[in-house]
């Protein structure tokens, strides 16, 4: 039997792609978490200084430790001289005092406390040092699929080699939301007063909280080298998006760009039902079967996140290697439906056999063999006879 790749092209009524979002950020990544559709990717795999956005990795590891019993929320951790030495955003912790893990976590999320990060890092590090914890962060990041992240500290303090990509930060945000839903609501907390003497230092810097657009996390970041950035997430209805951007010139630009991205992602895309499960959309040739073809159907409803502009069509393709040898059982995966839209990733949907096709009986096999013979004879005619050359 000769098998070959088969491609059927056909048209599905879909939508024209929405205009790509032209962001002012130097790097950005936007994904619809509900469907996994990447809506925007700009320099998303470039390893860049993440500033305080990398604190999300410290938080993830703290949640890991709470989940496996290495930390308790009401446990009090000792503040070291090293933790106290940090400037920038802090909880104004003093060496020698003890602080509850829950307060440290809230202090990192809401107040971006560098000192709080170090206290947790030293508590969880194998050797009791922040540097040792940074190595653990890098290892854990690789396990999570974050291949462009390397950590030099727990807080995002500017340091040589401390880098993350925007896609890695989106992966991390996704894991925080999915793996630790109990703690995720902390990211929407608008203020946290840790020290009454520092009442001005209590507000969350996330500019989207409270705007009524569904924003509920996650972390801002800023250093001179990195510019202004934000790892954000928002939910409207059944959809949730995650977005990451960096390199903006001011906190005002960060707020404006972030709100634009959220509005664009929700208003320019919608979930659409395209094909119902069990609908025959193509047929595959069958070898040595009681039937010569078998219907190809999606095993599940095809629903895609698509641009909202409608009234146009795009090509779709069914790809399989055939003919498919019988016997075939209904539900056997035989092919793929491939749909590609400009500015959106390719979508692949498995296609399965619509029905059973038993192996052919003797007569059917003879018919198949005769057909193959005819094809071979037609494709390879006998060479013309030549008269023998005369002997000399």
C-alpha positions as CSV (number, residue, x, y, z in Angstrom):
1,X,0.0,0.0,0.0
2,X,1.3,3.4,-0.9
3,X,0.4,6.1,1.7
4,X,0.8,9.8,1.1
5,X,-0.1,13.0,2.8
6,X,-3.5,14.3,1.9
7,X,-4.7,17.9,2.3
8,X,-8.2,19.1,1.7
9,X,-8.7,22.9,1.7
10,X,-12.1,24.4,2.3
11,X,-13.7,27.6,3.5
12,X,-15.2,28.2,6.9
13,X,-17.2,31.4,7.6
14,X,-14.9,33.2,10.1
15,X,-13.8,36.7,10.8
16,X,-11.1,39.0,9.6
17,X,-8.3,39.5,12.2
18,X,-8.6,42.5,14.5
19,X,-6.0,45.1,14.0
20,X,-2.9,44.2,16.0
21,X,-2.4,46.3,19.1
22,X,0.6,48.7,18.6
23,X,2.0,48.9,22.1
24,X,4.6,51.5,23.3
25,X,6.2,48.9,25.6
26,X,9.6,47.6,24.5
27,X,8.3,44.1,25.2
28,X,4.9,42.7,25.8
29,X,2.9,39.5,25.9
30,X,-0.9,39.1,26.1
31,X,-2.7,35.7,26.3
32,X,-6.3,34.7,26.8
33,X,-5.9,32.3,29.7
34,X,-9.3,30.8,29.1
35,X,-8.5,29.5,25.6
36,X,-4.7,29.7,25.6
37,X,-4.8,32.0,22.6
38,X,-1.8,34.4,22.3
39,X,-3.2,37.8,21.4
40,X,0.0,39.8,21.3
41,X,3.7,39.0,21.4
42,X,6.4,41.6,21.1
43,X,10.0,40.7,22.0
44,X,8.3,38.3,24.4
45,X,11.1,35.8,24.6
46,X,13.8,38.3,25.2
47,X,15.4,38.0,28.7
48,X,15.1,41.5,30.2
49,X,15.5,43.1,33.7
50,X,12.2,42.3,35.3
51,X,12.5,44.7,38.3
52,X,9.9,44.0,41.0
53,X,7.8,41.8,38.7
54,X,10.2,39.0,39.6
55,X,8.9,39.1,43.1
56,X,6.1,36.9,41.7
57,X,8.6,34.0,41.7
58,X,9.4,34.5,45.3
59,X,5.7,34.5,46.1
60,X,5.2,31.3,44.1
61,X,7.9,29.6,46.0
62,X,6.5,30.8,49.3
63,X,3.1,29.4,48.3
64,X,4.9,26.1,47.4
65,X,6.4,26.0,50.8
66,X,3.1,26.7,52.6
67,X,1.5,23.9,50.5
68,X,4.0,21.3,51.5
69,X,4.3,22.4,55.1
70,X,7.7,24.1,55.1
71,X,6.1,27.4,56.0
72,X,3.0,28.3,58.1
73,X,1.0,31.5,57.5
74,X,1.1,32.4,61.2
75,X,4.8,31.5,61.6
76,X,7.1,34.4,62.5
77,X,10.4,34.7,60.6
78,X,13.5,36.5,61.8
79,X,14.6,39.7,60.0
80,X,18.3,39.7,59.3
81,X,20.7,42.6,58.9
82,X,20.9,41.8,55.2
83,X,17.1,42.1,54.9
84,X,17.1,45.4,56.8
85,X,19.8,46.9,54.5
86,X,17.6,47.1,51.5
87,X,16.2,50.4,50.3
88,X,13.6,51.2,47.6
89,X,10.2,49.7,48.4
90,X,10.2,48.3,51.9
91,X,8.2,47.4,55.0
92,X,10.9,49.2,57.1
93,X,11.7,46.0,58.9
94,X,14.3,46.1,61.6
95,X,17.0,43.5,62.2
96,X,16.1,41.1,65.0
97,X,12.4,41.5,64.9
98,X,10.1,38.7,63.8
99,X,7.3,39.0,61.3
100,X,4.4,36.7,60.4
101,X,4.7,34.9,57.0
102,X,1.2,36.2,56.1
103,X,2.3,39.8,56.7
104,X,5.4,39.3,54.7
105,X,3.4,37.9,51.8
106,X,0.9,40.8,51.9
107,X,3.9,43.2,52.2
108,X,5.4,41.8,49.0
109,X,2.1,41.8,47.0
110,X,0.7,45.2,48.1
111,X,3.8,47.2,49.1
112,X,6.5,45.5,47.0
113,X,8.7,45.0,50.1
114,X,12.2,44.2,49.1
115,X,13.1,43.5,52.8
116,X,10.1,41.1,53.1
117,X,11.3,39.1,50.0
118,X,14.7,38.7,51.6
119,X,13.2,37.4,54.9
120,X,11.3,34.7,53.1
121,X,14.3,33.9,50.8
122,X,16.6,33.4,53.8
123,X,14.0,31.2,55.5
124,X,13.6,28.9,52.6
125,X,17.1,28.8,51.2
126,X,19.1,25.6,51.7
127,X,22.1,27.6,53.0
128,X,20.1,30.4,54.6
129,X,21.3,33.0,52.1
130,X,19.4,35.0,49.5
131,X,21.9,34.0,46.9
132,X,21.1,30.3,47.6
133,X,17.4,31.0,47.3
134,X,18.0,32.8,43.9
135,X,19.6,29.5,42.6
136,X,16.5,27.7,43.8
137,X,14.3,30.2,42.0
138,X,16.1,29.6,38.7
139,X,15.8,25.8,39.1
140,X,12.1,26.0,39.9
141,X,11.5,28.4,37.0
142,X,13.0,25.8,34.6
143,X,10.6,23.2,36.1
144,X,7.7,25.5,35.3
145,X,8.8,25.9,31.7
146,X,10.3,29.4,32.2
147,X,13.4,29.0,30.0
148,X,14.4,32.6,29.8
149,X,14.6,33.4,33.5
150,X,17.7,33.6,35.7
151,X,17.6,35.0,39.2
152,X,20.3,36.8,41.2
153,X,18.1,37.8,44.1
154,X,14.6,37.5,45.5
155,X,13.3,41.0,45.0
156,X,14.3,42.1,41.5
157,X,16.9,44.5,42.8
158,X,19.1,45.5,39.8
159,X,21.8,42.9,39.5
160,X,23.9,41.4,36.6
161,X,22.2,38.4,35.1
162,X,18.8,38.9,36.8
163,X,16.6,38.4,33.9
164,X,13.1,37.3,32.8
165,X,11.2,37.3,29.6
166,X,7.6,38.6,29.3
167,X,6.4,35.2,28.2
168,X,8.0,33.7,31.3
169,X,6.3,36.2,33.5
170,X,2.9,35.3,31.8
171,X,3.6,31.6,32.5
172,X,4.3,32.4,36.1
173,X,1.1,34.5,36.4
174,X,-0.9,31.7,34.9
175,X,0.6,29.2,37.4
176,X,-0.1,31.5,40.4
177,X,-3.8,31.9,39.3
178,X,-4.3,28.2,38.6
179,X,-2.1,26.5,41.3
180,X,-2.9,28.8,44.2
181,X,-6.5,30.1,43.9
182,X,-6.8,30.4,47.6
183,X,-4.1,33.1,47.7
184,X,-4.7,34.8,44.4
185,X,-7.3,37.2,45.9
186,X,-4.5,38.8,47.8
187,X,-3.3,40.3,44.6
188,X,-6.4,42.5,44.3
189,X,-5.9,44.0,47.8
190,X,-5.7,47.7,47.3
191,X,-3.9,48.6,50.6
192,X,-2.1,47.1,53.5
193,X,-1.0,49.0,56.5
194,X,1.8,47.1,58.1
195,X,3.3,49.8,60.2
196,X,0.9,52.5,61.6
197,X,3.9,54.9,61.7
198,X,4.2,54.5,57.9
199,X,0.6,55.2,57.0
200,X,1.6,56.8,53.6
201,X,3.1,53.5,52.6
202,X,0.0,51.4,52.3
203,X,-1.4,51.5,48.8
204,X,-1.0,48.9,46.0
205,X,0.7,50.4,42.9
206,X,-1.3,48.4,40.4
207,X,-3.1,51.2,38.5
208,X,-5.9,49.0,37.2
209,X,-7.4,47.9,40.6
210,X,-10.8,49.6,41.1
211,X,-11.3,50.7,37.6
212,X,-14.2,48.3,37.1
213,X,-12.6,46.4,34.2
214,X,-12.1,43.1,36.0
215,X,-8.4,43.7,36.9
216,X,-7.4,41.7,40.0
217,X,-3.6,41.4,39.9
218,X,-0.7,41.0,39.8
219,X,2.5,43.0,40.2
220,X,4.1,46.3,39.1
221,X,7.8,46.8,38.5
222,X,10.2,49.7,38.0
223,X,13.9,50.4,37.9
224,X,15.9,52.8,35.8
225,X,17.2,50.0,33.7
226,X,13.9,48.2,33.2
227,X,11.5,51.1,32.9
228,X,7.9,50.8,34.1
229,X,6.2,47.4,33.8
230,X,3.3,45.4,34.9
231,X,2.2,41.8,35.1
232,X,-1.6,42.1,35.0
233,X,-4.7,39.9,34.8
234,X,-8.4,40.7,34.4
235,X,-11.6,38.7,34.2
236,X,-14.8,39.7,32.4
237,X,-17.5,37.1,32.2
238,X,-16.1,33.7,31.4
239,X,-12.9,35.1,30.0
240,X,-9.6,35.9,31.7
241,X,-6.6,37.5,30.2
242,X,-3.0,37.8,31.4
243,X,-0.7,40.5,30.1
244,X,2.8,41.6,30.7
245,X,4.5,44.7,29.5
246,X,7.8,46.5,30.3
247,X,10.0,49.4,29.2
248,X,7.4,52.2,29.5
249,X,8.7,55.7,30.4
250,X,6.4,56.6,33.3
251,X,3.9,55.2,35.8
252,X,1.2,57.2,33.9
253,X,2.2,55.6,30.6
254,X,2.1,52.2,32.3
255,X,-1.4,52.8,33.6
256,X,-2.7,54.1,30.2
257,X,-1.1,51.3,28.2
258,X,-2.3,48.6,30.6
259,X,-5.9,49.8,30.5
260,X,-5.8,50.0,26.7
261,X,-4.5,46.4,26.5
262,X,-7.3,45.1,28.7
263,X,-10.0,46.9,26.8
264,X,-8.5,45.8,23.4
265,X,-8.3,42.1,24.5
266,X,-11.9,42.0,25.7
267,X,-13.6,44.2,23.1
268,X,-11.8,43.0,19.9
269,X,-12.1,39.3,20.5
270,X,-15.0,37.0,21.3
271,X,-15.5,33.3,21.7
272,X,-17.4,31.8,18.8
273,X,-18.8,28.3,18.2
274,X,-17.8,27.1,14.7
275,X,-18.3,23.4,14.3
276,X,-20.4,21.0,16.4
277,X,-18.9,17.7,17.4
278,X,-19.8,14.8,15.1
279,X,-20.2,17.1,12.0
280,X,-18.7,15.4,8.9
281,X,-16.4,18.0,7.4
282,X,-14.3,15.8,5.0
283,X,-13.8,12.1,4.0
284,X,-10.6,10.1,4.1
285,X,-9.9,7.3,1.6
286,X,-9.8,3.8,3.1
287,X,-7.6,0.9,2.1
288,X,-9.0,-2.7,2.2
289,X,-12.2,-1.7,3.9
290,X,-15.8,-2.5,3.4
291,X,-16.2,1.1,2.5
292,X,-13.9,3.1,0.3
293,X,-14.1,6.3,2.5
294,X,-14.8,7.3,6.1
295,X,-16.2,10.5,7.4
296,X,-14.0,12.8,9.4
297,X,-15.6,14.6,12.3
298,X,-14.4,16.7,15.3
299,X,-14.6,14.8,18.6
300,X,-15.6,17.9,20.4
301,X,-17.2,21.3,19.5
302,X,-14.8,23.7,17.9
303,X,-14.9,27.0,19.7
304,X,-12.3,29.6,18.9
305,X,-11.4,33.1,20.3
306,X,-11.7,35.2,17.2
307,X,-11.8,38.8,16.2
308,X,-15.2,40.4,16.4
309,X,-15.3,41.7,12.8
310,X,-17.4,39.3,10.8
311,X,-18.7,38.6,7.3
312,X,-15.5,37.2,5.7
313,X,-14.0,33.8,5.3
314,X,-10.6,32.1,5.7
315,X,-9.3,28.8,4.5
316,X,-9.1,25.7,6.7
317,X,-7.3,22.5,5.9
318,X,-7.8,18.8,6.7
319,X,-4.6,17.0,6.8
320,X,-4.1,13.2,7.1
321,X,-1.9,10.4,5.8
322,X,-3.8,8.0,3.6
323,X,-5.4,5.9,2.5
324,X,-6.2,4.7,6.0
325,X,-6.1,1.0,6.4
326,X,-9.2,-0.8,7.7
327,X,-10.4,-1.9,10.1
328,X,-11.3,1.5,11.5
329,X,-13.3,2.1,14.7
330,X,-15.5,5.1,15.2
331,X,-13.5,7.7,17.3
332,X,-10.1,6.7,15.9
333,X,-8.1,9.9,15.4
334,X,-7.3,10.0,11.7
335,X,-6.6,13.6,10.7
336,X,-6.2,17.2,11.8
337,X,-8.2,20.3,11.0
338,X,-5.8,23.3,10.7
339,X,-7.0,26.9,10.9
340,X,-4.7,29.8,10.6
341,X,-5.6,33.5,11.0
342,X,-3.2,36.5,10.6
343,X,-1.8,37.7,13.9
344,X,-3.1,34.7,15.8
345,X,-1.5,31.3,16.4
346,X,-2.4,28.3,14.2
347,X,-5.2,26.2,15.7
348,X,-5.2,22.4,15.3
349,X,-8.2,20.2,16.1
350,X,-8.1,16.4,16.0
351,X,-10.5,14.8,13.6
352,X,-11.8,11.2,14.2
353,X,-13.6,8.5,12.3
354,X,-17.3,9.1,12.1
355,X,-18.2,5.4,12.0
356,X,-16.7,1.9,12.0
357,X,-15.2,0.6,8.7
358,X,-14.6,-3.1,9.0
359,X,-11.9,-4.8,6.9
360,X,-13.1,-5.9,3.4
361,X,-14.1,-9.5,2.7
362,X,-12.5,-11.6,0.0
363,X,-14.4,-9.9,-2.8
364,X,-13.6,-6.4,-1.5
365,X,-9.9,-7.3,-1.2
366,X,-9.9,-8.6,-4.8
367,X,-11.6,-5.4,-5.9
368,X,-8.9,-3.3,-4.1
369,X,-6.1,-5.5,-5.5
370,X,-7.5,-5.1,-9.0
371,X,-7.8,-1.4,-8.6
372,X,-4.2,-1.1,-7.5
373,X,-3.1,-3.3,-10.4
374,X,-5.0,-1.1,-12.9
375,X,-3.3,2.0,-11.3
376,X,0.1,0.5,-11.6
377,X,-0.4,-0.5,-15.2
378,X,-1.7,2.9,-16.0
379,X,1.1,4.7,-14.2
380,X,3.9,2.4,-15.6
381,X,3.2,1.3,-19.2
382,X,5.3,-1.5,-20.6
383,X,8.5,-0.3,-22.5
384,X,8.2,-0.6,-26.3
385,X,9.8,-3.7,-27.8
386,X,13.0,-3.2,-29.6
387,X,14.4,-5.3,-32.4
388,X,17.6,-7.1,-31.5
389,X,20.7,-5.7,-32.9
390,X,22.2,-7.5,-35.8
391,X,25.3,-9.7,-35.2
392,X,28.5,-8.6,-36.8
